[in-house]
Amino acid sequence: MTATLERPQPTPQTTPQPIPTYPGGHPIWGTGRMFAADPIALLLQAMHDYPEIVRMRFGPFSLHVVSDADLAKEVMVTRNRNFERPQNIRTILDAVSGVNLFNSNGEVWRRQRRLLQPAFHMRRIVGFADTMTGETERLLQEWTTNPAIAAGQPVDVEKEMMRVTFNIVGKALFGVDMQEAGRSQELSAAFATNAAWIDHRLGNLLAAPLWMPTRLNRGFKQSRATASRLIGQIIDDRRREGGDHDDFLQMLLDLRYDDTGEGMNDEQLINESGAFFFAGHETTSNTLSWTWYLLAKYPGVEAKLHEELDRVLAGRTPTLADLENLTYTRMIIEESMRLYPAAWATSRQAIEADQIGPYAIPAGGMIMINISGIHRSPLYWDNPDSFEPERFSPERSADRPRHVYLPFGQGPRQCIGNQFAMMEAQLVLATLAQRYRLRTLPGYTAHAKPVFTLHVEGGLPMIVERR
C-alpha cells in the first residue's frame, strides 16, 4: 500500500494578487547576468523595491524571490511539506556527495533526519568543547611561533579560520587528528575543488554537463573521488581499531533504522560523513572570518568584547561552563551572522500548486528565500546595515519575532548542527580574542563573495597583534 502524503490545503484567499516581475535584465537571460555579477546586491535591491515577493527570470526559468519574513515562514514552516529542495540543486549536490540529509526530500529526508537528530542533541555536543578549544590553542601556538606574524606581515584569516574549523570537525565528529594523519591538506583541497564546481554550476546557465570532459569537470571528478577515498579510509580505520568512541562517526556506525533494524551501508556512511565534514567547517569558518572583520571595523565593540573576556576568563582558556557568562561574545556572533549569513539564501520548489499569503505559486514553482534581504530589512531591524550586537540582548530579542532571523534556516529543515556551530564559534572567538587582536590593512574593505556559502572575496588579509 502506498502511503498518501497529507499536505496543508492552500490558504483560502479571494483573488490571488499578481506577483511583480523584476524589471530590466537581458531579453534572453533575464536577471541571470545581474545575479551572477553580484547576487547579494541584487537580492538587497529586490528586498527594498519588492519587500514581499518578486519574480526574477533566469533564461527560461523563473524564480520567486521572497523577502518577507511571514511568507518565508509559510514556505519553510507552515507549508513545508509542499515545498522541497529544488530538483536542479539536488542534481548538482547529488553529483558531489550522493544522496544525504542535506539534499534529500520526502520520506528519504525524514528517515535520515530521525536517524541523525540524536547525534546533535546538546547532551552529546557539550563533550566536544575541549576539542574545540584544544584545536584553537594549537592555532594560537602556531601564531606565536610564526615569524611572518611576528614581523607584522598579513595572514589570510579566512584560511586560518577554515583550517581551525576543519581540524575541529575532524577531531570532534570523526575522532581524527587531521594534521597528524596527513589528510588535512588533501581533503580540504578536494572540498575546495568540489565547492568551486558547485559554484560554477549554480551560477552558470550554460555550464557544461558533467559528462563532458572539460577541465573543470575532470578536476571535479578527481577531487570527488579523492574526498570519497579519504573519508572511506577514516571509516575503515575506525572499524579496524574498534574501541570505545563517543563521537559522530561512531554513532553513524552504530545507528539502526527502526523499520529494518539495519545500519547504513558504506555508500550512505561516506555520503553523510562527507556532507557533515564539509558543512561543519565551511559555514563556521565564514562566520568567524566576518566576525573578525567586523571587530576590526568597530573598535568600540571590540573593546567591550575584550572587557568581557578579561573579566570572565582572566587569561585562562574558556570552558563550556563559561559560555553562559560570555553573553556579549554570543551577541557578537549572532549579529555577525545577521549581517553576513553563511547561508545567504535558500531555495524551495512547490510540489503542487499552492498559495503563500495572497500569492499563487504554480506546481514546480521555484522560490528563493532571501535570507540576506530579510536580515537587512528596515521592516524588522533598526539601522539594519550597522553592526550592533546589543540588538541580540535578551530584552531586545524578546520584542522581535523569531522568524526574522534565519542564520540556520527554520522549520523541520533547520540546520541540524546549529548548536554545535554556535558553541564552536563562541569558543574559538573567545580563545583567540583574549590573546590577539586582528587588524585590517589600511584602506581595505571586504566584499562578500556569495558562492555556496558567503565567503570574503579574495580572502581576508589581516595583521595579527598580541594584546
C-alpha positions in Angstrom: 0.0 0.0 0.0 1.4 3.4 -0.9 1.2 6.0 1.9 -0.6 9.2 1.0 1.3 12.4 2.0 -1.0 14.8 3.7 -0.3 18.4 2.9 -2.0 21.5 4.2 -4.6 23.0 1.9 -3.9 26.3 0.3 -4.6 29.3 2.4 -8.1 30.5 1.5 -8.0 33.8 -0.3 -10.1 35.7 -2.7 -8.4 36.6 -6.0 -4.7 36.0 -5.8 -2.5 39.1 -6.2 -0.2 39.2 -9.2 3.5 38.7 -8.4 5.5 41.6 -9.8 8.4 40.9 -12.2 11.8 42.4 -11.6 12.5 45.0 -14.3 15.4 45.3 -16.7 17.8 42.5 -17.4 18.7 40.8 -20.7 16.0 39.9 -23.2 17.2 36.3 -23.2 18.9 35.8 -19.9 16.7 38.0 -17.8 18.3 38.8 -14.5 20.8 35.9 -14.8 23.8 38.1 -15.6 22.9 40.6 -12.9 22.6 37.8 -10.4 25.9 36.2 -11.5 27.7 39.6 -11.2 26.6 40.4 -7.6 23.9 38.2 -6.1 23.8 40.0 -2.8 23.5 43.4 -4.3 20.6 42.2 -6.5 18.8 40.5 -3.5 19.2 43.5 -1.3 17.8 45.8 -4.1 14.9 43.3 -4.6 14.2 43.5 -0.8 14.0 47.3 -0.9 12.0 47.5 -4.1 9.7 44.5 -3.6 9.6 43.8 0.2 7.3 40.8 -0.1 7.9 38.9 -3.3 9.2 39.4 -6.9 9.6 37.1 -9.9 13.0 37.0 -11.5 13.7 35.4 -14.8 16.9 33.4 -15.4 16.8 32.4 -19.1 13.8 30.0 -19.5 13.3 29.7 -15.7 11.5 31.9 -13.2 12.4 32.3 -9.6 10.2 33.8 -6.9 12.4 35.8 -4.5 10.7 36.1 -1.1 12.0 38.9 1.2 9.0 38.9 3.6 9.6 37.0 6.8 5.9 35.9 7.1 5.9 34.5 3.6 9.2 32.8 4.2 7.7 31.2 7.3 4.8 29.9 5.3 7.2 28.2 2.9 9.7 26.8 5.5 7.4 26.0 8.4 3.6 26.2 7.9 3.5 24.6 4.4 6.9 22.9 4.4 5.6 19.6 3.2 4.7 21.1 -0.1 8.0 22.9 -0.6 11.0 20.7 -1.0 14.6 21.0 -2.2 14.6 22.0 -5.9 15.5 19.3 -8.3 18.1 21.3 -10.2 20.0 22.0 -7.0 19.6 18.4 -5.8 21.1 17.1 -9.1 24.2 19.2 -8.6 24.6 18.3 -4.9 24.0 14.6 -5.6 26.9 14.6 -8.1 29.2 15.9 -5.3 28.2 13.8 -2.3 25.5 11.4 -3.2 22.1 11.4 -1.5 22.4 12.6 2.1 20.4 14.5 4.7 21.2 17.9 3.1 19.9 17.2 -0.4 17.2 14.6 0.0 13.5 15.1 0.1 10.3 13.4 1.3 10.4 10.2 3.2 14.1 9.7 2.5 14.9 13.0 4.2 12.5 12.4 7.1 14.0 8.9 7.7 17.6 10.3 7.8 16.6 13.2 9.9 15.0 11.0 12.5 18.1 8.7 12.5 20.7 11.5 12.8 19.0 14.1 15.0 20.2 12.4 18.3 23.8 12.9 17.2 23.4 16.7 17.6 21.5 16.8 20.8 23.0 19.3 23.3 23.8 16.4 25.7 26.2 15.0 23.1 27.8 18.0 21.7 28.8 19.5 25.1 31.6 16.9 25.2 33.2 18.5 22.2 34.0 21.8 23.9 37.5 20.7 25.0 38.3 19.6 21.4 37.2 23.0 20.1 39.4 24.9 22.5 42.3 22.4 22.1 42.5 22.9 18.3 42.2 26.6 18.8 45.1 26.6 21.3 47.1 24.7 18.6 46.4 27.5 16.2 47.5 30.0 18.9 50.7 28.2 19.3 51.4 28.4 15.6 50.6 32.1 15.6 53.0 32.6 18.5 55.9 30.9 16.7 55.1 32.2 13.2 57.9 34.6 12.1 55.7 36.3 9.5 53.2 37.2 12.1 55.9 38.4 14.5 57.2 40.6 11.6 53.8 42.2 11.2 53.0 40.6 7.8 49.4 40.0 7.0 47.9 36.5 7.1 44.7 35.3 5.3 42.4 35.0 8.3 39.7 33.2 6.2 42.2 30.4 5.5 43.2 30.3 9.2 39.6 30.0 10.3 39.0 27.4 7.6 41.9 25.4 8.9 40.9 25.5 12.6 37.3 24.6 12.0 38.4 21.8 9.6 40.6 20.3 12.4 37.8 20.7 15.0 35.3 18.8 12.8 37.9 16.1 12.1 38.7 15.6 15.8 35.2 16.2 17.4 33.0 14.4 14.9 35.3 11.8 13.4 38.0 11.3 16.1 40.9 12.0 13.7 43.7 14.4 14.2 43.7 15.7 10.6 47.2 17.2 10.8 48.8 14.1 12.3 47.0 11.8 9.8 48.4 13.9 7.0 45.0 14.1 5.3 44.1 17.7 6.1 45.6 19.4 3.1 44.5 16.7 0.6 40.9 16.5 1.9 40.5 20.3 2.3 41.8 20.8 -1.2 39.3 18.2 -2.5 36.4 20.0 -0.7 37.6 23.4 -2.2 37.5 21.9 -5.7 34.1 20.4 -5.1 32.8 23.7 -3.8 34.2 25.6 -6.9 32.4 23.1 -9.2 29.1 23.6 -7.3 29.5 27.4 -7.5 30.2 27.2 -11.3 27.1 25.0 -11.9 24.8 27.1 -9.7 25.9 30.4 -11.3 26.1 29.5 -15.0 23.1 28.5 -17.0 25.4 27.3 -19.8 27.7 25.2 -17.6 28.8 22.1 -19.4 27.1 18.9 -18.2 29.2 16.6 -16.1 29.6 14.0 -18.8 31.5 16.5 -21.0 35.3 16.1 -20.3 36.0 19.8 -19.6 39.0 20.7 -17.5 36.6 21.8 -14.6 34.6 18.5 -14.8 37.8 16.4 -14.9 39.2 18.2 -11.9 35.9 17.8 -10.1 35.6 14.1 -10.7 39.2 13.6 -9.4 38.5 15.7 -6.3 35.2 13.9 -5.7 37.0 10.5 -5.8 39.7 11.8 -3.5 37.2 13.0 -0.9 35.3 9.7 -1.0 38.5 7.7 -0.7 39.8 9.7 2.3 36.5 9.6 4.1 36.2 5.9 3.4 39.7 5.4 4.9 38.6 7.2 8.1 35.6 4.9 8.3 37.6 1.8 7.6 40.3 2.8 10.2 37.6 3.1 12.8 36.1 -0.3 12.1 39.6 -1.9 12.3 40.6 -0.2 15.5 37.3 -0.7 17.3 37.4 0.5 20.9 35.1 2.9 22.8 34.4 6.1 20.9 31.9 8.8 21.7 31.7 10.8 18.5 29.6 11.4 15.5 31.3 8.7 13.4 30.8 6.0 16.0 27.1 7.0 16.2 26.8 6.7 12.5 28.3 3.2 12.6 26.0 2.2 15.5 22.7 3.6 14.3 20.0 1.3 13.2 16.8 2.1 11.2 13.6 1.5 13.2 11.9 -0.2 10.4 14.6 -2.7 9.3 17.0 -2.9 12.2 19.8 -2.4 9.7 22.5 0.3 9.7 23.6 2.5 6.9 25.5 0.9 4.0 29.0 2.1 3.1 27.8 4.5 0.4 25.4 6.1 2.9 28.1 6.4 5.5 30.5 8.1 3.1 27.8 10.4 1.8 26.6 11.6 5.2 30.2 11.8 6.6 31.3 13.9 3.7 28.4 16.2 3.8 28.8 16.8 7.6 32.5 17.3 7.2 32.1 19.9 4.5 29.1 21.8 6.1 30.6 21.5 9.6 33.7 23.6 8.9 32.7 25.7 5.9 29.9 27.7 7.5 31.5 28.4 10.8 34.8 29.5 9.3 32.8 32.0 7.2 31.1 33.3 10.3 34.3 33.7 12.2 36.0 35.4 9.3 33.3 38.0 9.0 33.3 38.5 12.8 37.0 39.3 12.8 36.4 41.8 10.0 33.6 43.5 11.8 35.5 43.7 15.1 38.4 45.4 13.3 35.9 47.9 11.8 34.1 48.6 15.1 36.7 49.2 17.8 34.1 50.1 20.4 32.5 46.6 20.0 36.0 45.0 20.2 36.7 46.9 23.4 33.5 45.5 25.0 34.4 42.0 23.9 37.9 42.3 25.5 36.4 43.6 28.7 34.1 40.6 28.9 36.8 38.1 28.1 39.2 39.7 30.7 36.5 39.8 33.4 35.2 36.3 32.8 38.3 34.3 31.8 41.2 36.3 33.4 43.6 34.8 30.8 42.6 31.2 31.0 41.2 29.0 28.2 37.4 29.2 28.1 35.4 26.1 29.1 31.8 25.1 28.3 30.8 26.4 31.7 32.0 29.9 30.8 29.6 30.3 27.8 26.6 31.3 29.9 28.7 34.3 31.2 30.1 35.2 27.8 26.9 36.8 26.7 28.4 39.7 24.7 30.6 37.2 22.9 27.5 35.4 21.8 25.7 38.6 20.8 28.7 39.5 18.5 28.4 36.1 16.8 24.7 36.4 16.3 25.0 40.0 14.9 27.8 38.8 12.6 25.5 36.1 11.2 22.7 38.6 10.7 24.9 40.9 8.5 26.8 38.1 6.8 24.8 34.8 7.0 26.9 31.9 5.7 23.6 30.5 4.2 22.8 33.8 2.4 19.7 32.3 0.7 17.9 29.0 0.4 15.6 27.6 -2.2 12.4 25.5 -2.4 10.2 24.1 -5.1 6.4 23.7 -4.9 5.3 20.1 -5.3 1.7 21.1 -6.0 0.2 24.5 -6.8 -0.1 26.5 -3.6 -0.6 29.9 -2.2 1.5 31.8 0.3 -0.1 34.9 1.6 -2.0 36.3 -1.3 0.4 35.0 -3.9 -0.3 31.9 -6.1 2.7 29.6 -6.7 2.4 27.1 -9.5 3.3 23.5 -9.2 7.0 23.2 -9.8 7.4 26.9 -9.0 10.9 27.8 -7.6 11.2 30.0 -4.6 14.3 31.7 -3.2 14.2 32.7 0.5 16.1 36.0 0.6 17.9 35.5 3.9 20.3 38.3 3.3 17.4 40.7 2.5 15.3 39.6 5.5 18.3 40.2 7.7 18.8 43.7 6.5 15.2 44.7 6.0 14.3 48.0 7.7 10.9 46.5 8.4 12.4 44.2 11.0 15.7 45.9 12.1 16.6 49.4 13.2 19.8 50.7 11.4 19.9 47.4 9.6 23.3 47.9 8.0 25.0 48.8 11.3 26.9 46.3 13.5 25.1 46.4 16.8 25.5 43.3 18.9 23.2 44.8 21.6 20.2 44.1 19.3 20.6 40.5 20.4 20.3 41.3 24.2 17.6 39.2 25.9 15.4 42.3 26.3 15.6 43.4 22.6 15.3 39.8 21.3 12.1 39.3 23.3 10.4 42.0 21.3 11.4 40.6 17.9 9.7 37.8 16.1 12.0 34.8 15.8 11.3 34.2 12.2 13.0 37.4 11.0 16.4 35.9 11.9 17.4 32.9 9.8 21.1 32.1 10.0 20.3 28.4 10.4 17.0 28.4 8.5 13.8 27.5 10.3 11.2 24.7 10.4 11.9 21.0 10.1 14.9 21.6 7.8 16.6 23.9 10.2 20.3 23.2 10.3 20.8 20.1 12.4 24.2 21.3 13.6 23.2 24.7 14.8 24.1 24.2 18.4 27.4 22.7 17.5 28.2 25.6 15.3 27.2 28.3 17.9 29.3 26.6 20.6 32.3 26.3 18.3 32.1 29.9 17.1 31.9 31.3 20.6 34.8 29.1 22.0 37.1 29.8 19.0 36.4 33.6 19.2 36.9 33.8 23.0 40.1 31.7 22.9 41.7 33.8 20.2 40.4 37.2 21.1 41.7 37.2 24.6 45.3 36.8 23.3 45.2 38.6 19.9 43.5 41.4 18.1 43.3 41.4 14.3 43.6 44.5 12.2 42.6 45.1 8.6 45.1 46.6 6.2 44.9 50.4 5.7 42.1 51.3 3.2 40.9 47.7 3.0 37.2 46.9 2.6 35.9 43.4 2.5 33.5 42.4 -0.2 31.1 39.4 0.1 31.6 36.5 -2.4 28.3 34.6 -2.3 29.1 31.2 -3.6 27.9 28.0 -2.0 28.4 29.9 1.3 29.2 33.6 2.0 33.0 33.9 1.6 35.2 37.0 1.7 36.2 37.8 -1.9 39.9 37.3 -2.4 40.5 36.1 1.2 40.8 38.3 4.3 44.3 39.7 4.9 44.8 40.9 8.4 47.6 41.8 10.8 47.7 39.6 13.9 48.8 41.6 17.0 49.3 40.4 20.6 47.0 42.2 23.1 
